[in-house]
Amino acid sequence: MGLTLFCALSLSLLNTLLYCGHAEVSNRIVVTQQHNWSQIFIGETVTVVCEIEGGGNAEWEYEWRTTSSNTPPTHREYRISSASVSQTGSYWCKGRRDSYSSTEWSNAFSLIVSSHKPSPTVMAYSRTIPVGGKKTLTCFVDESADWMYYWFRRTSVFSDSQIIRDGGSDRVISISEGGIYHCRGGRGNPVFFTEDSDPVTIEKRVSNKAVVSLQPNWPLIFSGETITVRCDIYGGGNSGWEYEWSRPNSDTIPTHDECRIGSAAVNDSGNYRCMGEQSWDSYSSTEWSEVITLTVSSHRPKANLSADNRGFPVGGSVTLTCSVGSSSSSSSGWTYYWYRGETSSQPLTTPDVTVLSTGQISVSQEGLYWCVGQRGNPVYYTEYSDSINIHKIVTNAAAVTRQPNWPEIYSGETIALRCEMQGGDAEWEYEWMTTSSYKPPNQNKYRISVSPSYNGDYWCMGRLKRAQRNSTGWSISFKLTVSYKKPQPVLTVSPLWLSPGDSVTLTCSVEHPSAGWRFFWYKAVPKPADDSYISELLPGSTDGTEQDSYIVHGQTHTAGYVCRAGRGDPVFYTQYSETKFVWSGDVHSAASLTVSPDRVQHLTSDSVSLSCEGNSTKWRVMRFFGDGRLAHCFSWGTMIGSTCHLNHYSLWVLNAVHWCESGSGEFSNAVNITRNYFIILVSPVHPVREGGSVTFGCMRRTGKPLSNVTFYKNDKLVPNSDRGELEISAVSKSDEGFYRCEHSGVLSQQSWMSVKSSSSPSPVLLIAGLVSGIVLMVLLSLVLLCWYKKSKDTCCHRLIQSQRTNQSSAVVHTVNQDENQQQLYSSLLHGDVCVYETIVGSGITGRGTV
């Protein structure tokens, strides 16, 4: 115990003496790596160096310290020949001149050794070299410091790699041959290599062309048939190639030039393509061929047998045609066998039939016939066709007729089909045949209400009741075509704008107007409450008219009309025509339209309102565009009460006719309002009365009237009209026409000014007054006669009968709404009933001629 304590105290004293005698020098010392690599990989050779700065050429001794498991050297370089993970750590060094002077320890140098070798990656933007082209490959290593790149190629998966570049700092290589390529990196001395990269397969395209085809080349293949898909290489022959296929739903990919399908199924349908690979260079190949589509039907086809007739006269024949499918895609490559009889299984031979050049056959024996189709190798058969019964024809002939025989029949109409026999009055039984879904009864005539399901060909034949095997043979086919769409007539009105005294002509146009149509005429009555019109028959239109036109006399206000047509028994009606309008600018008390600002033309910046007035509390404002569209205020403005307000946007589509419609069914006057962005004509909205005055102006976007304006009527310059206004002090009928203005070379649109007659009595009223005087004298005599005979009731009865006779003989229906004439006779309503009915019966008032 005492000895141990003595030794420890002695060692401590010795260290103290040594330390007190040691001197540190001022030279700076640092540890560096020979290659400035940020990461060292296991197995690499690395050298760290102890550098002492300053101190001249003095010789140093070196001391190393490390946290790794290595034993440090005593010289300047610390060389690690094959780095391992255990050599990861911090390294310090210092220099010593002698036993008593040394540098400080250097700062720690950190050395990190990765536990795995790096794996490079080959990057190729495309794996195919085009014909005559090249491709570049790039080798990437995680840490790129000081790497050299080594490239290798294999010509097949079984061959050894051949080095094609032995080092070099360029990571990119350009290649022109197909093969399997990989790379690796190397650095240092001795060289340290990375792992090999994953291989990349590059294919080279050659100029030869692959073409895929079907043998036989049928567009449609049926389930169970045999088909071969073939790949041909053009441009150098078919030898020396291996083949690659792209085909649907197959785990087995053929490598030869034919892909044979022994029994086709639906899942063989799809796209097929191929390419060729050179057998001596498996990485040189053609481009993929164009796709060919194989379509396999899921069912076995059935042969179709048809005959040009089902009967033949003595010495005659019938031509039979056998086919498969209804299109060329299913009818390719077929040949046919023919059979006759109920149980025969032997095909007909040349002595039994005559084979025509078209593949059809001609037969001259009665019996039951059918056929079957076949094609391919091995032979593939269709199903047997349905049978056709061929009869010998007697001298009588059958014919199918239709009543009525109109050019076009519509779904819902009632017609009759009749089988008529020509050449005798024998007793017949009837048989019908048709391609439609309807099966006619075996009788000579039947009525049907048709629909499109009745479309098709109809035949009939007759059999003598006393000789069932003797028949007329089938009639010539009668084609019945039923249109599913109900026709809609087109209504035209003329004129569109009314002038005083005008008659309105309505014309209702339908296809085939002479095909039994009668025409029904209606006036359109507005119903603003439910946003619609109702159609009321015009007088004389209850049973329709034979003529496709109808004249309305004395129409003075805006009105709407509708027509439709009907025919047959029961009556089949077309759709209603679209509503067509005739417009009047005249204002009347029951319904009127006012425009604010009070003019026809408006600027696009204007706010315009259209107001309805009259005998109603419910109104709507309508607009009719030039393209035939009809719309109410809710779709292009804002309706508040009886006024429609148009915003600026609405004015851009303002060119249209506008009018009001009341809840009581009245139409107002109509106004044709237009708009312009630059300049407008200020003109009256309503017709101007003859003898009155009118003033035209011109206005631009500023809203102020313009001066130095030129006016035109019917595109002709109005003389002396270069002032700010055009005034006509006494308007006449000759002033009616289209007006426009011009300012600084800018023209307004043109607007129509209508002139209506003054309120002077019309010649009709003068004549009516004269006639009235004569009639009153006659009436006075009749009254005296009635009093004399004391048989007033009998008199009235005779006069009423006379009235009915006159009304029933009327042919022309007109409209006479002359209010003055009606007022002329209104006072008679309070007089003798017999006298009043005598006036009505004479037709003077014009009532009933609407």
Summary of the structure (lengths in Angstrom):
residues: 850
radius of gyration: 55.0
end to end distance: 152.6
largest distance: 187.0
contacts: 2465
relative contact order: 0.05
helix: 13%
strand: 43%
